[in-house]
Amino acid sequence: MTFIDKIKTTFFWKRAFMIIIPFFIVLVIISLLFNSFSAIIQFDLAEIKMQNFEDGKWKNFFVTKGVVSILYGIWVTQKNIK
């Protein structure tokens, strides 16, 4: 089965989203830990918000993680479906 045939099936996308969603959540958590570890330890939500989400930073933060998660989910799903 070719890649194009695989992505046309609902089975493929169900399996892909089973990988994409948890990977996205883990990626966001890890990114927040790397970007704002000291603010997280101090539980300073204002500092976390300022460092990661204010002034349009949230778009870049979530779009990059979303794209990486989608590509990873499609790649892993494609490799595991025969």
VMD Tcl script that builds the backbone (N, CA, C; Angstrom):
set m [mol new atoms 246]
animate dup $m
set s [atomselect $m all]
$s set {name element resname resid chain x y z} {
  {N N MET 1 A 0.844 -1.174 0.000}
  {CA C MET 1 A 0.000 0.000 0.000}
  {C C MET 1 A 0.893 1.242 0.000}
  {N N THR 2 A 0.637 2.161 -0.904}
  {CA C THR 2 A 1.449 3.369 -0.997}
  {C C THR 2 A 1.037 4.379 0.076}
  {N N PHE 3 A 1.892 5.373 0.258}
  {CA C PHE 3 A 1.626 6.407 1.255}
  {C C PHE 3 A 0.338 7.154 0.936}
  {N N ILE 4 A 0.113 7.467 -0.324}
  {CA C ILE 4 A -1.098 8.197 -0.736}
  {C C ILE 4 A -2.345 7.374 -0.427}
  {N N ASP 5 A -2.272 6.075 -0.669}
  {CA C ASP 5 A -3.416 5.205 -0.355}
  {C C ASP 5 A -3.667 5.143 1.146}
  {N N LYS 6 A -2.588 5.150 1.924}
  {CA C LYS 6 A -2.726 5.087 3.382}
  {C C LYS 6 A -3.407 6.335 3.936}
  {N N ILE 7 A -3.005 7.512 3.452}
  {CA C ILE 7 A -3.555 8.736 4.040}
  {C C ILE 7 A -4.998 8.998 3.623}
  {N N LYS 8 A -5.498 8.248 2.703}
  {CA C LYS 8 A -6.891 8.400 2.281}
  {C C LYS 8 A -7.859 7.634 3.183}
  {N N THR 9 A -7.341 6.819 4.083}
  {CA C THR 9 A -8.211 6.007 4.931}
  {C C THR 9 A -8.460 6.684 6.274}
  {N N THR 10 A -9.637 6.450 6.831}
  {CA C THR 10 A -9.935 7.001 8.157}
  {C C THR 10 A -9.151 6.274 9.240}
  {N N PHE 11 A -8.834 5.004 9.008}
  {CA C PHE 11 A -8.044 4.236 9.962}
  {C C PHE 11 A -6.688 4.908 10.178}
  {N N PHE 12 A -6.074 5.366 9.095}
  {CA C PHE 12 A -4.781 6.041 9.183}
  {C C PHE 12 A -4.875 7.279 10.055}
  {N N TRP 13 A -5.891 8.114 9.843}
  {CA C TRP 13 A -6.003 9.373 10.575}
  {C C TRP 13 A -6.389 9.155 12.025}
  {N N LYS 14 A -7.178 8.109 12.311}
  {CA C LYS 14 A -7.480 7.794 13.708}
  {C C LYS 14 A -6.202 7.403 14.439}
  {N N ARG 15 A -5.395 6.557 13.794}
  {CA C ARG 15 A -4.130 6.145 14.404}
  {C C ARG 15 A -3.166 7.320 14.531}
  {N N ALA 16 A -3.158 8.183 13.516}
  {CA C ALA 16 A -2.254 9.337 13.546}
  {C C ALA 16 A -2.620 10.275 14.696}
  {N N PHE 17 A -3.903 10.546 14.886}
  {CA C PHE 17 A -4.311 11.450 15.967}
  {C C PHE 17 A -4.081 10.839 17.343}
  {N N MET 18 A -4.055 9.506 17.412}
  {CA C MET 18 A -3.719 8.855 18.673}
  {C C MET 18 A -2.252 9.114 19.037}
  {N N ILE 19 A -1.439 9.437 18.066}
  {CA C ILE 19 A -0.034 9.764 18.305}
  {C C ILE 19 A 0.156 11.270 18.398}
  {N N ILE 20 A -0.512 12.024 17.540}
  {CA C ILE 20 A -0.313 13.477 17.454}
  {C C ILE 20 A -0.698 14.179 18.750}
  {N N ILE 21 A -1.853 13.876 19.293}
  {CA C ILE 21 A -2.354 14.610 20.463}
  {C C ILE 21 A -1.470 14.416 21.696}
  {N N PRO 22 A -1.138 13.178 22.084}
  {CA C PRO 22 A -0.249 13.043 23.258}
  {C C PRO 22 A 1.141 13.624 23.010}
  {N N PHE 23 A 1.654 13.475 21.790}
  {CA C PHE 23 A 2.971 14.028 21.481}
  {C C PHE 23 A 2.951 15.549 21.581}
  {N N PHE 24 A 1.888 16.188 21.120}
  {CA C PHE 24 A 1.747 17.634 21.211}
  {C C PHE 24 A 1.748 18.083 22.674}
  {N N ILE 25 A 0.988 17.392 23.508}
  {CA C ILE 25 A 0.903 17.752 24.929}
  {C C ILE 25 A 2.266 17.611 25.604}
  {N N VAL 26 A 2.955 16.511 25.346}
  {CA C VAL 26 A 4.277 16.291 25.939}
  {C C VAL 26 A 5.271 17.326 25.429}
  {N N LEU 27 A 5.208 17.652 24.146}
  {CA C LEU 27 A 6.106 18.646 23.561}
  {C C LEU 27 A 5.887 20.027 24.173}
  {N N VAL 28 A 4.638 20.396 24.415}
  {CA C VAL 28 A 4.333 21.684 25.044}
  {C C VAL 28 A 4.879 21.711 26.474}
  {N N ILE 29 A 4.679 20.654 27.209}
  {CA C ILE 29 A 5.160 20.600 28.595}
  {C C ILE 29 A 6.682 20.686 28.644}
  {N N ILE 30 A 7.355 19.924 27.791}
  {CA C ILE 30 A 8.819 19.957 27.767}
  {C C ILE 30 A 9.325 21.338 27.358}
  {N N SER 31 A 8.680 21.946 26.381}
  {CA C SER 31 A 9.091 23.282 25.945}
  {C C SER 31 A 8.918 24.307 27.059}
  {N N LEU 32 A 7.812 24.224 27.778}
  {CA C LEU 32 A 7.609 25.137 28.904}
  {C C LEU 32 A 8.656 24.925 29.981}
  {N N LEU 33 A 9.015 23.675 30.229}
  {CA C LEU 33 A 10.050 23.397 31.226}
  {C C LEU 33 A 11.393 23.980 30.805}
  {N N PHE 34 A 11.750 23.845 29.533}
  {CA C PHE 34 A 13.021 24.393 29.061}
  {C C PHE 34 A 13.009 25.913 29.026}
  {N N ASN 35 A 11.898 26.500 28.593}
  {CA C ASN 35 A 11.838 27.955 28.455}
  {C C ASN 35 A 11.668 28.682 29.779}
  {N N SER 36 A 10.949 28.097 30.720}
  {CA C SER 36 A 10.558 28.823 31.925}
  {C C SER 36 A 10.711 27.982 33.186}
  {N N PHE 37 A 11.800 27.243 33.299}
  {CA C PHE 37 A 11.949 26.332 34.433}
  {C C PHE 37 A 11.927 27.061 35.769}
  {N N SER 38 A 12.659 28.148 35.878}
  {CA C SER 38 A 12.708 28.852 37.171}
  {C C SER 38 A 11.347 29.462 37.517}
  {N N ALA 39 A 10.610 29.949 36.528}
  {CA C ALA 39 A 9.285 30.507 36.784}
  {C C ALA 39 A 8.300 29.407 37.174}
  {N N ILE 40 A 8.468 28.227 36.610}
  {CA C ILE 40 A 7.593 27.104 36.961}
  {C C ILE 40 A 7.874 26.653 38.385}
  {N N ILE 41 A 9.152 26.576 38.760}
  {CA C ILE 41 A 9.516 26.188 40.124}
  {C C ILE 41 A 8.952 27.179 41.133}
  {N N GLN 42 A 8.977 28.463 40.792}
  {CA C GLN 42 A 8.455 29.498 41.688}
  {C C GLN 42 A 6.941 29.666 41.538}
  {N N PHE 43 A 6.349 28.960 40.608}
  {CA C PHE 43 A 4.918 29.023 40.298}
  {C C PHE 43 A 4.487 30.465 39.995}
  {N N ASP 44 A 5.306 31.128 39.192}
  {CA C ASP 44 A 5.051 32.514 38.779}
  {C C ASP 44 A 4.364 32.480 37.405}
  {N N LEU 45 A 3.047 32.400 37.414}
  {CA C LEU 45 A 2.288 32.270 36.173}
  {C C LEU 45 A 2.400 33.501 35.289}
  {N N ALA 46 A 2.549 34.665 35.890}
  {CA C ALA 46 A 2.704 35.893 35.111}
  {C C ALA 46 A 4.010 35.862 34.318}
  {N N GLU 47 A 5.054 35.384 34.924}
  {CA C GLU 47 A 6.349 35.280 34.240}
  {C C GLU 47 A 6.300 34.240 33.116}
  {N N ILE 48 A 5.661 33.122 33.368}
  {CA C ILE 48 A 5.502 32.089 32.331}
  {C C ILE 48 A 4.722 32.656 31.155}
  {N N LYS 49 A 3.662 33.360 31.457}
  {CA C LYS 49 A 2.847 33.972 30.404}
  {C C LYS 49 A 3.661 34.999 29.625}
  {N N MET 50 A 4.430 35.823 30.324}
  {CA C MET 50 A 5.210 36.859 29.652}
  {C C MET 50 A 6.286 36.239 28.758}
  {N N GLN 51 A 6.953 35.199 29.229}
  {CA C GLN 51 A 8.041 34.597 28.473}
  {C C GLN 51 A 7.560 33.824 27.246}
  {N N ASN 52 A 6.380 33.246 27.316}
  {CA C ASN 52 A 5.970 32.323 26.257}
  {C C ASN 52 A 4.764 32.746 25.431}
  {N N PHE 53 A 3.865 33.561 25.974}
  {CA C PHE 53 A 2.587 33.740 25.313}
  {C C PHE 53 A 2.200 35.178 24.978}
  {N N GLU 54 A 2.843 36.183 25.549}
  {CA C GLU 54 A 2.447 37.569 25.284}
  {C C GLU 54 A 3.020 38.081 23.974}
  {N N ASP 55 A 2.398 39.139 23.454}
  {CA C ASP 55 A 2.846 39.826 22.242}
  {C C ASP 55 A 2.923 38.901 21.033}
  {N N GLY 56 A 1.991 38.005 20.911}
  {CA C GLY 56 A 1.929 37.128 19.751}
  {C C GLY 56 A 2.885 35.945 19.804}
  {N N LYS 57 A 3.618 35.777 20.904}
  {CA C LYS 57 A 4.539 34.642 21.027}
  {C C LYS 57 A 3.787 33.310 21.054}
  {N N TRP 58 A 2.536 33.336 21.482}
  {CA C TRP 58 A 1.763 32.101 21.581}
  {C C TRP 58 A 1.558 31.474 20.208}
  {N N LYS 59 A 1.460 32.296 19.167}
  {CA C LYS 59 A 1.264 31.748 17.821}
  {C C LYS 59 A 2.468 30.914 17.412}
  {N N ASN 60 A 3.646 31.477 17.545}
  {CA C ASN 60 A 4.867 30.762 17.195}
  {C C ASN 60 A 5.049 29.538 18.082}
  {N N PHE 61 A 4.731 29.687 19.373}
  {CA C PHE 61 A 4.897 28.597 20.334}
  {C C PHE 61 A 4.051 27.394 19.945}
  {N N PHE 62 A 2.767 27.623 19.670}
  {CA C PHE 62 A 1.869 26.505 19.382}
  {C C PHE 62 A 1.941 26.018 17.940}
  {N N VAL 63 A 2.191 26.909 16.990}
  {CA C VAL 63 A 2.251 26.485 15.587}
  {C C VAL 63 A 3.440 25.562 15.356}
  {N N THR 64 A 4.588 25.899 15.896}
  {CA C THR 64 A 5.752 25.037 15.687}
  {C C THR 64 A 5.555 23.666 16.332}
  {N N LYS 65 A 4.994 23.651 17.516}
  {CA C LYS 65 A 4.745 22.367 18.173}
  {C C LYS 65 A 3.672 21.571 17.442}
  {N N GLY 66 A 2.665 22.259 16.909}
  {CA C GLY 66 A 1.615 21.593 16.151}
  {C C GLY 66 A 2.139 20.982 14.869}
  {N N VAL 67 A 2.959 21.721 14.145}
  {CA C VAL 67 A 3.519 21.207 12.888}
  {C C VAL 67 A 4.429 20.010 13.152}
  {N N VAL 68 A 5.290 20.124 14.151}
  {CA C VAL 68 A 6.189 19.020 14.492}
  {C C VAL 68 A 5.379 17.795 14.920}
  {N N SER 69 A 4.335 17.992 15.700}
  {CA C SER 69 A 3.511 16.879 16.166}
  {C C SER 69 A 2.792 16.197 15.011}
  {N N ILE 70 A 2.261 16.980 14.086}
  {CA C ILE 70 A 1.555 16.407 12.935}
  {C C ILE 70 A 2.517 15.614 12.059}
  {N N LEU 71 A 3.680 16.191 11.768}
  {CA C LEU 71 A 4.656 15.483 10.943}
  {C C LEU 71 A 5.131 14.193 11.619}
  {N N TYR 72 A 5.394 14.264 12.909}
  {CA C TYR 72 A 5.824 13.073 13.640}
  {C C TYR 72 A 4.724 12.013 13.665}
  {N N GLY 73 A 3.490 12.433 13.914}
  {CA C GLY 73 A 2.381 11.487 13.957}
  {C C GLY 73 A 2.152 10.809 12.621}
  {N N ILE 74 A 2.230 11.563 11.541}
  {CA C ILE 74 A 2.058 10.975 10.212}
  {C C ILE 74 A 3.200 10.023 9.898}
  {N N TRP 75 A 4.411 10.417 10.232}
  {CA C TRP 75 A 5.577 9.564 9.961}
  {C C TRP 75 A 5.500 8.236 10.720}
  {N N VAL 76 A 5.195 8.305 12.005}
  {CA C VAL 76 A 5.127 7.089 12.818}
  {C C VAL 76 A 3.971 6.200 12.356}
  {N N THR 77 A 2.834 6.792 12.080}
  {CA C THR 77 A 1.682 6.016 11.637}
  {C C THR 77 A 1.960 5.355 10.296}
  {N N GLN 78 A 2.590 6.084 9.390}
  {CA C GLN 78 A 2.891 5.547 8.072}
  {C C GLN 78 A 3.846 4.369 8.181}
  {N N LYS 79 A 4.807 4.442 9.102}
  {CA C LYS 79 A 5.762 3.353 9.270}
  {C C LYS 79 A 5.122 2.116 9.889}
  {N N ASN 80 A 4.087 2.306 10.711}
  {CA C ASN 80 A 3.491 1.177 11.436}
  {C C ASN 80 A 2.328 0.521 10.722}
  {N N ILE 81 A 1.806 1.129 9.682}
  {CA C ILE 81 A 0.698 0.526 8.942}
  {C C ILE 81 A 1.245 -0.137 7.701}
  {N N LYS 82 A 0.887 -1.377 7.541}
  {CA C LYS 82 A 1.349 -2.149 6.373}
  {C C LYS 82 A 0.416 -1.987 5.215}
}
mol reanalyze $m
mol bondsrecalc $m
mol representation Tube
mol addrep $m
